[in-house]
């Protein structure tokens, strides 16, 4: 009995037509994005007002949608794929990744269990094992050893899962069935990402039980302060359960001293998590692997391929030394999810490695990226960005109006006009309003500081040069004119 | 000074070429997927063994990748987009969604803040407001009122966020800075999704503080038992903070009695969350809106457009009655995320509405779906699936070998061969091994039961008919032969 499968065939046809239109739109977008104002100039509510109040009752054509994309949506886009984007950390991408993501959308598999698409799980295991070798991470993070890697949506979520695993281990797997033990304490530096504090809140550990450890003059966690805080908590009958260290902090890309921190964690039996969301990718290059010195102490680790490894959001790679510690913290198995493969214990069910049950086939885009560029191609990108950063710094240092704040690390420069915050705030505002570049800010030692991060896939010397030209131009105007 | 933008132009060209190849691949996949065995027949490790142990050092062509997709990946896919997929709940999709998702991948914006792409936030607000009207949800879920909606990755994550908001409100916003108050208690039915229990664990409330409320003979939470449990906890000095009710439970699609549960929650001031992950979409149709009777009591609500609204994973719509309750539970604002728009309080920053900081532009695919099909088109899909389900039930009831277990609700049928579990387990295994359909199972009243859910986008009467034919065929073989 042959089936006609009319709907499947009609869908294929519609995808050929509408998908083609979308693909052309994106290709044109990539061509023209360098000319668009990087930071969207719209005001709050502008986009909302351009959109109909009610959903259409009847079908509309994809052409009509694309027309509105140009007129109503595009003006409200801040262009993360512009080569003139230097703000926050990048979310870089590549054609290989977009094509790989299209395959993932097309498959539409939901890989919650090994059985619900074995390839979704096993390709992820293999590609994450590749990355252990590519970044020279400790071998216990391999799925063939005690650990393993998993793709999560963000470093925020990975940091939360690391904390949950640490919490679970400290309370001996399950003794906190009565609720989070209020004696638990956790530790991170004053320069760590806000997601650590958010995780502490989510996990019910309580913000008062998060010890914020001082940083040194290079914005690195002070191991001596960490040791002192842990010892004090031990004396007070607390249960230290988690240390969150950072390789490449958000404000300055500072690198916490993992060897010293790791030794302290090991001595006290505390879970050490290392968040290398932005910086991790640098370890593709031999000469930059110093960033991971001491990583062998870590119980868990994450970095974002969606920041600096040409893979479009979302793609955080999260590793654990011991997968049981993680899954113990997250497993719940109702009858409707039981199946032979899971029960046999011979497969990985990634639903037990993160908060969501459902999961998209994200390994596909990562696989496409690694194969399309090869390890050498990815290394070349990192080296180019680091090189451009060094050039930018040399220009900056040749202009006596500016000062760099914090050591320049990898691809991030923190700088400011010598003088009051107001002049720097005005410069920041003028630069972003120019539309020619977008950069963000932070505060260091109480001072307003500009952050310039080079990591967008399509950024070349000409864009860094044009940005520097713009910075110099606006810096020459008296700051008061900006008021 | 005109920039050459060579890399952007080269990327556009590469995307035209590789994106086209990926698009053709997906279109062919959709054409042929009805012929493929629905449940992947591979064994644990088969796919891993087919993949290289090491990442390539040099660039490979996209053609080479697609070739391996066919040979190494495709055999390990369980085909969620097959019209012969009847397992779990569907993760249905559409060409409009895939094309919309391609636009999202192409933009590559990261919408953590309003300022990092105003359109990413405001299109999401508008489309989620559309859905309030489309499903006739309570108006306080509108962003123009006290509440609002947000897209999350999964109902699991939405359920966690609802719990966190309830926990925060019960402890008067911040009084749990010392850690999760161990007096807190939460309530859900024995048929609720496992993600509620997972959320309880994550949030540090403790599994012993989750009260599992009995269900009636139709698998619905018993309000009298809920009331009794809450009263007992109040007498014991506990703090009831959260009730998780379900519209469309995973095992049987049963619908908890929201009017009675809601009245109890209101009386005791407890956060009521309603998880309608699968069933919610049915409310597109007037005649099916009974499922949401009593929803006006809910403090939060979620349903999955990636299950039954033609939107590819991930796209959970999560609503709150009072957005402040949610953001209080999740906000942390470091200096590097501060900006004029956020500080002004005139914009929504969706990073404070969920666990991750970063976020993809998921509203685009949803916008494309709603516009491409129109409300009428989406309604027609729901009606078709419900109608097909009714037909399947009539066939089942005309065959005296079978019995239905639990009332048939919307698009899910729970049935079994009259007789021992072993016969049903054998039937289940043979059906899935045939490759001609995929269905999953559950246990109800201690018995092994088959679940047949009709929600795949391309499923037509011919596929349901063929599935029924297959079921009848294998049911005629003596069960013992399967041993």
Interface residues (C-beta under 8 A of the other chain):
Chain A: X1 X3 X4 X5 X6 X7 X8 X9 X11 X12 X13 X14 X15 X16 X18 X19 X20 X21 X22 X23 X24 X25 X26 X27 X28 X29 X30 X31 X33 X34 X39 X40 X42 X44 X45 X46 X47 X48 X51 X54 X55 X56 X57 X58 X59 X60 X62 X64 X65 X69 X72 X73 X74 X75 X76 X77 X78 X79 X80 X81 X83 X88 X91 X92 X93 X94 X95 X96 X97 X98 X99 X100 X101 X102 X103 X105 X106 X107 X108 X109 X110 X114 X115 X116 X117 X118 X119 X120 X122 X123 X125 X126 X127 X130 X131 X133 X134 X153 X154 X155 X156 X157 X160 X164 X167 X176 X177 X178 X179 X180 X181 X182 X184 X193 X194 X195 X197 X198 X201 X202 X203 X204 X205 X206 X207 X208 X209 X250 X251 X306 X312 X313 X314 X329 X330 X332 X333 X334 X335 X336 X337 X341 X344 X346 X347 X355 X356 X357 X358 X359 X360 X364 X367 X368 X370 X371 X372 X373 X374 X375 X376 X377 X440 X441 X442 X443 X451 X457 X458 X459 X460 X462 X463 X466 X469
Chain B: X1 X3 X4 X5 X6 X7 X8 X9 X11 X12 X13 X14 X15 X16 X18 X19 X20 X21 X22 X23 X24 X25 X26 X27 X28 X29 X30 X31 X33 X34 X39 X40 X42 X44 X45 X46 X47 X48 X51 X52 X54 X55 X56 X57 X58 X59 X60 X62 X64 X65 X69 X72 X73 X74 X75 X76 X77 X78 X79 X80 X81 X83 X88 X91 X92 X93 X94 X95 X96 X97 X98 X99 X100 X101 X102 X103 X105 X106 X107 X108 X109 X110 X114 X115 X116 X117 X118 X119 X120 X122 X123 X125 X126 X127 X130 X131 X133 X134 X153 X154 X155 X156 X157 X160 X164 X167 X176 X177 X178 X179 X180 X181 X182 X184 X193 X194 X195 X197 X198 X201 X202 X203 X204 X205 X206 X207 X208 X209 X250 X251 X306 X312 X313 X314 X329 X330 X332 X333 X334 X335 X336 X337 X341 X344 X346 X347 X355 X356 X357 X358 X359 X360 X364 X367 X368 X370 X371 X372 X373 X374 X375 X376 X377 X440 X441 X442 X443 X451 X457 X458 X459 X460 X462 X463 X466 X469
